[in-house]
Amino acid sequence: MNLFLQILLIVSSLLLILLVLLHRGRGGGLSSLFGGGMQSSLSGSSVVEKNLDRLTLFVGAIWVIAIVGIGLLQKVN
């Protein structure tokens, strides 16, 4: 179980770094390369940005769960 959580932590960490880098900053970002630059004037952000936000939050939650799980396993041992 400990090995699984450590692998999950590493994979989610790398994925979280990638997802954060894909977000658009003040002047545009890597997400505009994948269609995030085409925005409707009616909405504040595009569908791509909203989905990227949701995916980032989901991976962040997995990352936190893996950290808490590893901490609990180390406390028990």
Biotite code that builds the C-alpha atoms (Angstrom):
import biotite.structure as struc

atoms = struc.array([
    struc.Atom([0.000, 0.000, 0.000], chain_id="A", res_id=1, res_name="MET", atom_name="CA", element="C"),
    struc.Atom([2.851, 2.346, 0.834], chain_id="A", res_id=2, res_name="ASN", atom_name="CA", element="C"),
    struc.Atom([4.495, 1.714, -2.548], chain_id="A", res_id=3, res_name="LEU", atom_name="CA", element="C"),
    struc.Atom([1.206, 2.374, -4.353], chain_id="A", res_id=4, res_name="PHE", atom_name="CA", element="C"),
    struc.Atom([0.744, 5.692, -2.541], chain_id="A", res_id=5, res_name="LEU", atom_name="CA", element="C"),
    struc.Atom([4.315, 6.749, -3.277], chain_id="A", res_id=6, res_name="GLN", atom_name="CA", element="C"),
    struc.Atom([3.903, 5.992, -6.984], chain_id="A", res_id=7, res_name="ILE", atom_name="CA", element="C"),
    struc.Atom([0.549, 7.810, -6.964], chain_id="A", res_id=8, res_name="LEU", atom_name="CA", element="C"),
    struc.Atom([2.205, 10.797, -5.306], chain_id="A", res_id=9, res_name="LEU", atom_name="CA", element="C"),
    struc.Atom([4.990, 10.970, -7.896], chain_id="A", res_id=10, res_name="ILE", atom_name="CA", element="C"),
    struc.Atom([2.639, 10.619, -10.862], chain_id="A", res_id=11, res_name="VAL", atom_name="CA", element="C"),
    struc.Atom([0.159, 13.145, -9.495], chain_id="A", res_id=12, res_name="SER", atom_name="CA", element="C"),
    struc.Atom([2.969, 15.589, -8.689], chain_id="A", res_id=13, res_name="SER", atom_name="CA", element="C"),
    struc.Atom([4.288, 15.503, -12.233], chain_id="A", res_id=14, res_name="LEU", atom_name="CA", element="C"),
    struc.Atom([0.795, 15.771, -13.681], chain_id="A", res_id=15, res_name="LEU", atom_name="CA", element="C"),
    struc.Atom([-0.020, 18.683, -11.376], chain_id="A", res_id=16, res_name="LEU", atom_name="CA", element="C"),
    struc.Atom([3.109, 20.543, -12.499], chain_id="A", res_id=17, res_name="ILE", atom_name="CA", element="C"),
    struc.Atom([2.135, 20.029, -16.129], chain_id="A", res_id=18, res_name="LEU", atom_name="CA", element="C"),
    struc.Atom([-1.446, 21.166, -15.553], chain_id="A", res_id=19, res_name="LEU", atom_name="CA", element="C"),
    struc.Atom([-0.394, 24.300, -13.687], chain_id="A", res_id=20, res_name="VAL", atom_name="CA", element="C"),
    struc.Atom([1.977, 25.205, -16.511], chain_id="A", res_id=21, res_name="LEU", atom_name="CA", element="C"),
    struc.Atom([-0.853, 24.827, -19.012], chain_id="A", res_id=22, res_name="LEU", atom_name="CA", element="C"),
    struc.Atom([-2.932, 27.512, -17.279], chain_id="A", res_id=23, res_name="HIS", atom_name="CA", element="C"),
    struc.Atom([-3.104, 30.906, -18.849], chain_id="A", res_id=24, res_name="ARG", atom_name="CA", element="C"),
    struc.Atom([-1.391, 33.664, -16.985], chain_id="A", res_id=25, res_name="GLY", atom_name="CA", element="C"),
    struc.Atom([-1.827, 37.380, -17.465], chain_id="A", res_id=26, res_name="ARG", atom_name="CA", element="C"),
    struc.Atom([-0.464, 37.459, -20.989], chain_id="A", res_id=27, res_name="GLY", atom_name="CA", element="C"),
    struc.Atom([-1.543, 34.031, -22.229], chain_id="A", res_id=28, res_name="GLY", atom_name="CA", element="C"),
    struc.Atom([-0.013, 30.662, -21.663], chain_id="A", res_id=29, res_name="GLY", atom_name="CA", element="C"),
    struc.Atom([0.511, 27.226, -23.044], chain_id="A", res_id=30, res_name="LEU", atom_name="CA", element="C"),
    struc.Atom([-3.227, 26.530, -22.946], chain_id="A", res_id=31, res_name="SER", atom_name="CA", element="C"),
    struc.Atom([-3.703, 28.881, -25.891], chain_id="A", res_id=32, res_name="SER", atom_name="CA", element="C"),
    struc.Atom([-1.751, 26.387, -28.007], chain_id="A", res_id=33, res_name="LEU", atom_name="CA", element="C"),
    struc.Atom([-4.497, 23.821, -27.489], chain_id="A", res_id=34, res_name="PHE", atom_name="CA", element="C"),
    struc.Atom([-7.495, 26.004, -28.296], chain_id="A", res_id=35, res_name="GLY", atom_name="CA", element="C"),
    struc.Atom([-7.731, 27.953, -25.068], chain_id="A", res_id=36, res_name="GLY", atom_name="CA", element="C"),
    struc.Atom([-7.011, 31.224, -26.836], chain_id="A", res_id=37, res_name="GLY", atom_name="CA", element="C"),
    struc.Atom([-10.305, 31.276, -28.711], chain_id="A", res_id=38, res_name="MET", atom_name="CA", element="C"),
    struc.Atom([-12.696, 32.846, -26.233], chain_id="A", res_id=39, res_name="GLN", atom_name="CA", element="C"),
    struc.Atom([-16.239, 33.978, -26.596], chain_id="A", res_id=40, res_name="SER", atom_name="CA", element="C"),
    struc.Atom([-16.763, 37.612, -25.694], chain_id="A", res_id=41, res_name="SER", atom_name="CA", element="C"),
    struc.Atom([-19.777, 36.629, -23.557], chain_id="A", res_id=42, res_name="LEU", atom_name="CA", element="C"),
    struc.Atom([-17.958, 34.360, -21.112], chain_id="A", res_id=43, res_name="SER", atom_name="CA", element="C"),
    struc.Atom([-15.057, 35.147, -18.815], chain_id="A", res_id=44, res_name="GLY", atom_name="CA", element="C"),
    struc.Atom([-13.104, 32.032, -19.712], chain_id="A", res_id=45, res_name="SER", atom_name="CA", element="C"),
    struc.Atom([-13.284, 29.357, -22.349], chain_id="A", res_id=46, res_name="SER", atom_name="CA", element="C"),
    struc.Atom([-14.532, 25.810, -21.970], chain_id="A", res_id=47, res_name="VAL", atom_name="CA", element="C"),
    struc.Atom([-10.958, 24.579, -22.246], chain_id="A", res_id=48, res_name="VAL", atom_name="CA", element="C"),
    struc.Atom([-9.894, 26.728, -19.294], chain_id="A", res_id=49, res_name="GLU", atom_name="CA", element="C"),
    struc.Atom([-12.842, 25.557, -17.192], chain_id="A", res_id=50, res_name="LYS", atom_name="CA", element="C"),
    struc.Atom([-12.074, 21.909, -17.928], chain_id="A", res_id=51, res_name="ASN", atom_name="CA", element="C"),
    struc.Atom([-8.391, 22.530, -17.207], chain_id="A", res_id=52, res_name="LEU", atom_name="CA", element="C"),
    struc.Atom([-9.374, 24.083, -13.863], chain_id="A", res_id=53, res_name="ASP", atom_name="CA", element="C"),
    struc.Atom([-11.528, 21.074, -12.971], chain_id="A", res_id=54, res_name="ARG", atom_name="CA", element="C"),
    struc.Atom([-8.814, 18.608, -13.952], chain_id="A", res_id=55, res_name="LEU", atom_name="CA", element="C"),
    struc.Atom([-6.214, 20.535, -11.954], chain_id="A", res_id=56, res_name="THR", atom_name="CA", element="C"),
    struc.Atom([-8.432, 20.518, -8.862], chain_id="A", res_id=57, res_name="LEU", atom_name="CA", element="C"),
    struc.Atom([-9.091, 16.785, -9.269], chain_id="A", res_id=58, res_name="PHE", atom_name="CA", element="C"),
    struc.Atom([-5.385, 15.941, -9.584], chain_id="A", res_id=59, res_name="VAL", atom_name="CA", element="C"),
    struc.Atom([-4.640, 18.262, -6.648], chain_id="A", res_id=60, res_name="GLY", atom_name="CA", element="C"),
    struc.Atom([-7.170, 16.383, -4.524], chain_id="A", res_id=61, res_name="ALA", atom_name="CA", element="C"),
    struc.Atom([-5.553, 13.056, -5.456], chain_id="A", res_id=62, res_name="ILE", atom_name="CA", element="C"),
    struc.Atom([-2.165, 14.550, -4.539], chain_id="A", res_id=63, res_name="TRP", atom_name="CA", element="C"),
    struc.Atom([-3.427, 15.644, -1.106], chain_id="A", res_id=64, res_name="VAL", atom_name="CA", element="C"),
    struc.Atom([-5.063, 12.251, -0.476], chain_id="A", res_id=65, res_name="ILE", atom_name="CA", element="C"),
    struc.Atom([-1.797, 10.488, -1.346], chain_id="A", res_id=66, res_name="ALA", atom_name="CA", element="C"),
    struc.Atom([0.158, 12.713, 1.058], chain_id="A", res_id=67, res_name="ILE", atom_name="CA", element="C"),
    struc.Atom([-2.329, 12.163, 3.888], chain_id="A", res_id=68, res_name="VAL", atom_name="CA", element="C"),
    struc.Atom([-2.322, 8.411, 3.212], chain_id="A", res_id=69, res_name="GLY", atom_name="CA", element="C"),
    struc.Atom([1.464, 8.205, 3.323], chain_id="A", res_id=70, res_name="ILE", atom_name="CA", element="C"),
    struc.Atom([1.500, 10.255, 6.533], chain_id="A", res_id=71, res_name="GLY", atom_name="CA", element="C"),
    struc.Atom([-1.059, 7.989, 8.175], chain_id="A", res_id=72, res_name="LEU", atom_name="CA", element="C"),
    struc.Atom([0.808, 4.843, 7.131], chain_id="A", res_id=73, res_name="LEU", atom_name="CA", element="C"),
    struc.Atom([4.062, 6.211, 8.545], chain_id="A", res_id=74, res_name="GLN", atom_name="CA", element="C"),
    struc.Atom([2.342, 7.166, 11.786], chain_id="A", res_id=75, res_name="LYS", atom_name="CA", element="C"),
    struc.Atom([0.947, 3.638, 12.207], chain_id="A", res_id=76, res_name="VAL", atom_name="CA", element="C"),
    struc.Atom([4.316, 2.016, 11.502], chain_id="A", res_id=77, res_name="ASN", atom_name="CA", element="C"),
])
